[in-house]
Amino acid sequence: MKRSAVRNFHVPLPNDLYNKLREEAGRSGSPATELARRAIEVLLEQRQRAALHDAIALYAAEHASTASDLDEALEAASVEHLLSGEAGPK
């Protein structure tokens, strides 16, 4: 796997957080820098997912009860399927 260029970023940590990071690095056998890098990646991924969720929720709220809300043919097919009692995929 090709790695992109690496840039250093100085992050001052309070002593208690620094100590927790070092302890976890010792327990896991991973470098503290790798743990910190992964924690930042996870945080940013979570925030990106939350922003996408919020954007979708806003769009849904703004378009509720409009022509964009639900395709009438799709809705009719869904209701028909539910009323038929057919089992869905397992």
N, C-alpha and C positions, 0 to 999 in steps of 0.2 A: 504494500500500500504506500503510495507516494504521499509524503507529508508536506504540507505547505510551509512557508517561511514561519519561523517562530519569533515572536516578539516578547520581550520581558515587560512585566507590569508589576510595579512595586505596590504591595498592599500591606499597609501597617495593620497589625492585629493586636487587640487587647491581649494581655498576658494569658487570661483564662482560655480564650479561644485558641491562641497559639499552642498552649499546653494540650488542649483537647485534640488539636490537629496532630501534634507530634505523637501523642499516645495512640491515636488511631493508626497513624503511619506505622508505629511499632507493632501493633496488633496485627495489622493486615499485611505487613511486609512490603507495602507500597511506599514510594517516596511521598513525602508530604506535598510536594509540588504537584504530583499526579492527582492526589486526592483533592487538592484545592481546585485544580483545573477541571476535574470531573464535576465537582460541586457547582462550579460556575456554569458549566455546560447544562447541567440538569436544571438549574434555576432559570436560565435563559430559555430552555425548551419549554418549561412549565409556563413561563410568562407568554411565550409565543402562542402556545395552545390556548391559554386563557384569553388572549387578545382575539384570536380567531373565533373562539366560542362567543365572546361578547359581540363581535361583528355580526356573526350569524344570528344571534338572539335579537340584536337591534334590527337587522333586516327583516326577520320574521315578524317582529312587533310592528314595524312600519308598514308591512305589506299584508297584515292580517285582514281578512275579509275583502281582499281586492282580487282582481283577476290573476295576480301573481301568486295568490295564496295557495291554490291547489287546482290542478288540472281536473276539470269536471269529468272527463272520460276516465281518467285514472281513479278518481274517487268512486265513480259508479262501478268500475271493475273491482275495486277493493271491497265495496259493500257486497257486491254479488258473490265474490269469493268467500267472504265471511259467512254469508247467509247459506251458502251451499254446504257448509259443514266439512269441506275437504280439508284434510290435514296438510299442513305446510311441510317444507323440507325439514329433515331431522339432522 
